Amino acid sequence: MSDPQETGRHADIHRQIAAALAELVPEDPSLPPHPYLRRHLAEHAARGRVLDDTHVPPALLPWESSLTVRRLLAAGDAGPADSPWLRAWARLEPFSRYLDPLSRATSLRLAHYAGEATARESQPPAPEAFAQAPVTPVWSEGRGPDNVWLVTRSRATALTTIEGATGRRRPLVVAGDDQGQLHMLRRDGSTAHAPLRVHDGAITHLLALPGGHLVATGSTDGSVAVVDTLQGRIAFEAVPRRPRTWVSSLALYQPADHTPVLLAAFSDGHLAALHPAVFRPVDVALPQLPDDAPLLCAVTSPGGEQQLLFTRNKEVHGFDGRTTQELSRHDARVRALVALPAPGQYAVADERGQVSVHRTDRPDEPGPRVPHGRSTSVTTLTVTEVDGHHSLLSAGGDGSVRLWSLPDLAAVGRPLPAHTESVTALSQVDSNGPRLITSGADCTVRSWPLTTQTFQEAPRGHERITASAPCPAVPHIVASARAQEISVLDIRTTERRAVHTGHTATALAWPRVNGKLYLAAALEDNRIVLIDHRPPADTPPPRPAHELAGHDLPALALVPLPGTDTNTDLLASGSADGRVCLWDLRTSELLAEFPDHRFSVRCLATHRGRDGALLASGGSDGNVRLWDPRRLAQQGPTITCGQYLVNDVALAPGGDQELLVASAGQDGTLKVWNADSGEQTGQFSPGDGEMSAVTALALPSGRSLFAAAGKTGIHLWDPSVNRRLLQIVTGESVTNLETIPDRESGSTLLSATGETSTMLFRLHHDRI
């Protein structure tokens, strides 16, 4: 055993080293510190038990290159009071590997602001050097990214844990993604090997095999492989590719009077049985599976034999080695099937979000049944042990994870809002305290303490924001819609007031009618209503002042635009019915409709030039069209973008009096087009997943920039030189971006709305 005195002496030496090195860090974060400081200062502070903002100054963090601050904080004793900047950096660290120092400094400033939201009035001001960043926070109602282990450029679709033989090796968490790559992670989230390309399709299933270092993988390419996680390589091609099928399930099963076998079920009903060590086919009695992607699991009966369970659409069947019988029938297709610790028991989740427990020896006796959540499907189930008790975890399409006691399925605590999009897989790692590992469609893998306290103290999940719009005339007013309520927030006073209830809004905008500002809302019942957002105090939400009816499906985009003369106030709407409509707000008359998009119109943008206003629309048909409100006709050619869906569009002036059209695509690109000719003039591919939103920023110098949002950040891009100027880490998808000129300060406000929160930034023209 180590001598406590010797350990204390070593800690004191590291403490002195950290204090001396901290004095060498430049106060200005734009100045690069010595490479030794970037790489080792945080480690010295951690070993000296002084890992705080004094010994690791904030100015060092934009240059920090060890990328282990998260791990060091998790192992240390630093509290929130003495390390808010370090903890903000820890939330950013998974996203920071490819960021330039300016983007790191900017994102760190914003993450610190968001993380200190609860103490914003009392927190000390940011260091002066950070105050000179090109972007400063104005408002944020979210904490920013947290508990992130891994950020991938593709969606993580499967998880498993390799515990290591006899505990001599550290456990690994293995994640498979929708590009066929395998990621092998240590307990602190660092990578054990470079990502390994295993399949040509998405990895649908992972299964840890006996022996402590092998994992079986199944894919949509119709093949099964076995990976050696010690060496980070493919060890066996267990099942060669079966054309036009995909692997629907993997399971270990021990037939009567036979050694265990590895089973792989395919979407066409084929069932392969392999030896789990040499991966050659074995001859065992197997059931006849349906040809509709069955799921498998093996359940131990009270007598000790194993029974193979498989799904047939809404049913679960059991095979005892000789005969097959129906065990349970459900209201919707079974999405998840898992064996429980008690002999003869299993849990099921269906597409309607119902979770239930059943017994193989009592198929006619209904067991406990609960909904995972309100109006959400269940994506996966897993059995765990929490605080000494067997429990069940269910994950949902709403991004939440729930904990249930067994066998009664009593809810433990609240839903854990683990991801901003659907949870795709669950796993756990038990070294040095149990951790829950979750992967989501938001391209992140996250880690949580696996205790009842985590669920009891889980923050109440925000209702998803379905629409938002900052007020261009009053920048401190922001409208947003959640569930069936539309509210207006004054960010100066943090007062939020409901202005319409009873319907889900799909789009918001701020038009004027006869000089008065209204809030326009597109509702789920296909109507568009105009709301007076300034009713007398202490009154219920007002009735709509105007109502526009004409769409066959809800409008997904609204944009006000100046009329063709002084007597007309116009509103453009783009709908899921494929039409762009132009409305006269003074008379509620439909002036024109453009039904040229074949599918949903997803986005609209407008630009006011010398010749009047111009309207752009983009849609699910992958096309962008320009419209002239004066002539009530299309202007110029239809632009075929080649980006699959066009999620958003923006207009901005370019050089030589040309007008630029930017399209944000599902394929992860931002493309720029000449509005007159329809020719492509530029392309930006940030490698941040699907481009979900774009807006234009006009600088006083005449330059036009575009701000585009990906899966994890906002990218500021200059199309004239084809260069990314800045990346702002948000840690979640942004669904709406808008810029608002702030003439009083000579800057521009950038509003960014994600699934659960809204952020408002100030962009300083002279610093970009």
Buried (B, 14 or more C-beta within 10 A) or exposed (E): EEEEEEEEEEBEEBBEBBBEBBEEBBEEBBEEBBEEBBBBBBBBBBBBBBBBBEBBBBBBBBBBBBBBBBBBBBEBEBEEEBBBBBBBBBBBBBBBEEBBBBBBBBBBBBBBBBBBBEEEEEBEEBBEBBEBBBBBBBBBBBBBBBBBBBBBBBBBBBBBBBBBEEEEBBBBBBBBBBBBBBBBBBBBBEEBBEBBEBBEBBBBBBBBBEEBBBBBBBBBBBBBBBBBBBEBEBBBEBBEBBEEBBBBBBBBBBBEEBEBBBBBBBBBBBBBBBBBBEBEEBEBEBBEBBEEBBBBBBBBBEEEBBBBBBBBEBBBBBBBBEEBEEBBEBEBBBBBBBBBEBBBBBBBBBBBBBBBBBBBBEBEEEBBBBBBBEEBBBBBBBBBEBEEEBBBBBBBBBBBBBBBBBBEBEEBBBBBBBBBBBBBBBBBBBBEEBBBBBBBBBBBBBBBEBBBEBBEEBEEBBEBBBBBBBBBEBBBBBBBBBBBBBBBBBBEEEEBEEBBEEBBBBBBBBBBBEEEBBBBBBBEEBBBBBBBBBBEEEEEBBEBBBEBEBBEBBBBBBBBBBBBEEEBBBBBBBBBBBBBBBBBBBEBEBBBBBEBBEBBBBBBBBBEEEEBBBBBBBBBBBBBBBBBBBEEEBBBBBBEBEBBBBBBBBBBBBEEEEBBBBBBBBBBBBBBBBBBEBEBBBEBEBEBBBBBBBBBBBBEEEBBBBBBBBBBBBBBBBBBEEEBBBBBBBBBBBBBBBBBBBEEEEBBBBBBBBBBBBBBBBBBBEEB
